[in-house]
Amino acid sequence: PILFLSCIASGFCMAQDRPERSEKLDKPFYISQGELRLKFSHGNGKRMLSFGKAKLKPNEWRVQCKQKLSDLLGLQLPLVGRNVAELRRRVIDGITVVALIMDVSEEMSIPGYLLLPEKPTDDHRAVIAIHGHGTVEPCIGSSEDYHHSFALELAKNGHIVLCPELRGFGTLKDVALYSKGRRMDYWNWGNHMAYSLVSDGVIHGKPLIGETVADLLRWEDWLASKNNIRTIDVAGISYGGDLALIYPVFSSRVDRIFASGTLGSFSVIFSHCYNAPAHAIPGILLWMDRSDIAGLNAPRPLAIHYGELDKPGPNNFSASYNQTVPKSLEELKSIYRMFGAESQVSLVVSPGKKHEMDNDLLIEFLKPKNMD
């Protein structure tokens, strides 16, 4: 009787709904996708500190938004350069390339390359060139890919250039390589990728992109303290473009920024564009979006670059010029406008190009001002 009453109360076991008897559960019995609602979305986020929502005076907004971004990235400021050792150097196309290693902790060191022209246009100015998904070597001419050797080309045009390799890529694709039984890896293209470096960082409150921003600040400090560099320009593409927008927020030395293949809203880059997770910042859309982060750089000159063909499609998981870009650019310009610097934001599009650096546009943007 107890079983009968519970069946009636739950709406099951009614006489007219007697189940079929079977020796086994066959495939038609199991619930199919066609029987489900599968249109889930987290939405666009509350963006409570977004410039258009916060209703703060520009400088108050900058302080609060920068502090929240620092918290979300897990940054512990200030960050200073660590010990940097030179391994070797070689001259290529008239450029001296110096291989460097920086110790960031007792457990980890990271590589970087300093490119020195014979006659720099400015001994006290340098460019930090930031690669995207892949490795650092194509930035300095080892092979041809979407980076188009942009660090080397900048050096050929008289710029002192620092090109660091980023955590999770190349020689740093597994930062626990020498710890038996552990894997802290990220970009291992062609093999199984569980992105453990990203996941481990999230559970410890240290997202990968935040630790990478910290590395860039350390490299900048080393350039300033050991090489007498006073002013930094920044150029990056793809994930490097994201970093070109984020890292300068915490720098007092950065002047000009060239960010390629970035800026569209965080709300679509994973669910729509199917990006890999290196640039995920936990909780970011509760507070702000990429346009707000970029706006924290006002009034610095800022070029947002895209290839004309870098759009969403079955063969393009970067999809930088997606449907959110026009609104993001409008939001960015409105922030710059409030700081009296709207003219310092420019959108540059390369006709016929995909997700790739345009060296001609980059070199023109970073041309020394006394050469104008």
MOMOMO-V377619 format. One record per residue. N is the residue number from 1. RES is the residue in one letter. D_FIRST is the distance of its C-alpha to the first C-alpha in Angstrom with 1 decimal. Layout:
n:res:d_first
N:RES:D_FIRST
N:RES:D_FIRST
//
This chain:
n:res:d_first
1:P:0.0
2:I:3.8
3:L:5.5
4:F:5.0
5:L:6.2
6:S:8.7
7:C:9.9
8:I:10.7
9:A:12.4
10:S:14.5
11:G:15.6
12:F:14.8
13:C:13.1
14:M:14.3
15:A:15.4
16:Q:19.0
17:D:18.8
18:R:17.7
19:P:19.7
20:E:22.7
21:R:22.8
22:S:25.8
23:E:27.4
24:K:28.3
25:L:28.2
26:D:31.5
27:K:33.6
28:P:32.5
29:F:29.0
30:Y:30.2
31:I:30.7
32:S:34.4
33:Q:36.8
34:G:37.1
35:E:33.5
36:L:34.3
37:R:36.4
38:L:39.2
39:K:41.9
40:F:41.4
41:S:44.4
42:H:45.2
43:G:47.8
44:N:51.3
45:G:50.8
46:K:51.7
47:R:55.1
48:M:55.6
49:L:59.0
50:S:60.2
51:F:63.7
52:G:62.8
53:K:59.8
54:A:61.1
55:K:63.8
56:L:66.0
57:K:69.7
58:P:70.6
59:N:71.6
60:E:68.7
61:W:66.3
62:R:68.1
63:V:67.7
64:Q:64.0
65:C:63.1
66:K:65.1
67:Q:63.5
68:K:60.0
69:L:60.9
70:S:62.4
71:D:59.1
72:L:57.0
73:L:59.4
74:G:59.4
75:L:63.1
76:Q:65.0
77:L:68.4
78:P:71.3
79:L:71.4
80:V:74.7
81:G:76.1
82:R:75.7
83:N:78.2
84:V:79.2
85:A:81.1
86:E:83.1
87:L:82.6
88:R:85.1
89:R:86.7
90:R:88.0
91:V:90.0
92:I:88.6
93:D:90.4
94:G:92.3
95:I:89.2
96:T:88.7
97:V:85.1
98:V:84.1
99:A:81.0
100:L:79.4
101:I:76.6
102:M:75.1
103:D:73.2
104:V:70.3
105:S:68.9
106:E:69.4
107:E:66.7
108:M:67.8
109:S:70.9
110:I:71.1
111:P:73.9
112:G:76.0
113:Y:79.2
114:L:82.1
115:L:84.3
116:L:87.9
117:P:90.4
118:E:94.0
119:K:94.9
120:P:91.8
121:T:92.2
122:D:91.0
123:D:91.0
124:H:88.7
125:R:86.0
126:A:83.3
127:V:80.4
128:I:77.0
129:A:75.8
130:I:72.0
131:H:70.6
132:G:67.3
133:H:64.8
134:G:67.0
135:T:69.7
136:V:72.7
137:E:75.4
138:P:75.6
139:C:76.4
140:I:79.6
141:G:80.6
142:S:79.0
143:S:77.6
144:E:76.8
145:D:73.5
146:Y:72.3
147:H:73.9
148:H:77.3
149:S:79.0
150:F:78.9
151:A:79.7
152:L:82.7
153:E:83.9
154:L:83.8
155:A:85.9
156:K:88.4
157:N:88.7
158:G:89.8
159:H:86.5
160:I:85.6
161:V:82.0
162:L:79.3
163:C:76.5
164:P:73.7
165:E:71.0
166:L:67.6
167:R:64.7
168:G:62.4
169:F:65.2
170:G:67.9
171:T:68.9
172:L:66.1
173:K:63.3
174:D:61.8
175:V:63.0
176:A:61.4
177:L:63.2
178:Y:64.8
179:S:61.7
180:K:60.3
181:G:56.6
182:R:56.4
183:R:56.6
184:M:57.5
185:D:58.4
186:Y:58.4
187:W:60.6
188:N:60.8
189:W:61.3
190:G:60.6
191:N:58.3
192:H:54.8
193:M:54.6
194:A:51.8
195:Y:53.9
196:S:53.2
197:L:56.2
198:V:54.6
199:S:51.1
200:D:52.5
201:G:54.7
202:V:51.8
203:I:49.8
204:H:52.9
205:G:54.0
206:K:57.0
207:P:56.6
208:L:59.0
209:I:61.0
210:G:61.6
211:E:63.0
212:T:65.1
213:V:66.5
214:A:67.4
215:D:69.3
216:L:71.2
217:L:72.2
218:R:73.4
219:W:75.5
220:E:76.9
221:D:77.9
222:W:79.6
223:L:81.6
224:A:82.7
225:S:83.6
226:K:85.1
227:N:86.5
228:N:87.6
229:I:85.4
230:R:85.1
231:T:83.3
232:I:80.4
233:D:79.5
234:V:76.1
235:A:75.2
236:G:71.9
237:I:70.0
238:S:66.3
239:Y:64.5
240:G:68.1
241:G:68.3
242:D:65.2
243:L:66.9
244:A:70.2
245:L:68.5
246:I:66.5
247:Y:68.8
248:P:71.8
249:V:69.8
250:F:70.4
251:S:74.0
252:S:77.2
253:R:79.4
254:V:77.8
255:D:79.9
256:R:78.9
257:I:75.6
258:F:75.2
259:A:71.5
260:S:70.8
261:G:67.4
262:T:65.4
263:L:64.6
264:G:61.8
265:S:58.6
266:F:56.3
267:S:53.4
268:V:54.2
269:I:55.9
270:F:52.8
271:S:50.4
272:H:53.1
273:C:56.1
274:Y:54.1
275:N:56.4
276:A:56.1
277:P:54.9
278:A:58.1
279:H:58.7
280:A:55.2
281:I:55.4
282:P:52.1
283:G:51.3
284:I:54.6
285:L:53.3
286:L:51.9
287:W:55.6
288:M:58.1
289:D:58.9
290:R:61.7
291:S:64.1
292:D:63.8
293:I:64.5
294:A:67.5
295:G:68.6
296:L:68.9
297:N:72.0
298:A:73.9
299:P:76.9
300:R:77.5
301:P:78.5
302:L:75.4
303:A:75.3
304:I:72.0
305:H:72.6
306:Y:70.8
307:G:71.7
308:E:71.6
309:L:69.3
310:D:66.8
311:K:64.0
312:P:60.3
313:G:59.9
314:P:58.3
315:N:61.2
316:N:61.6
317:F:59.2
318:S:61.7
319:A:61.7
320:S:63.7
321:Y:64.8
322:N:61.4
323:Q:60.4
324:T:60.2
325:V:63.8
326:P:65.6
327:K:63.5
328:S:63.8
329:L:67.5
330:E:67.7
331:E:65.8
332:L:68.1
333:K:71.2
334:S:70.0
335:I:69.7
336:Y:73.2
337:R:74.5
338:M:73.5
339:F:75.5
340:G:78.4
341:A:78.2
342:E:76.6
343:S:79.5
344:Q:78.7
345:V:75.5
346:S:76.2
347:L:74.2
348:V:75.9
349:V:74.7
350:S:76.2
351:P:76.7
352:G:75.5
353:K:73.9
354:K:70.4
355:H:68.7
356:E:72.0
357:M:74.6
358:D:77.7
359:N:80.5
360:D:83.1
361:L:81.0
362:L:80.1
363:I:83.7
364:E:84.9
365:F:82.3
366:L:83.4
367:K:87.1
368:P:89.1
369:K:89.9
370:N:93.7
371:M:93.6
372:D:92.4
//
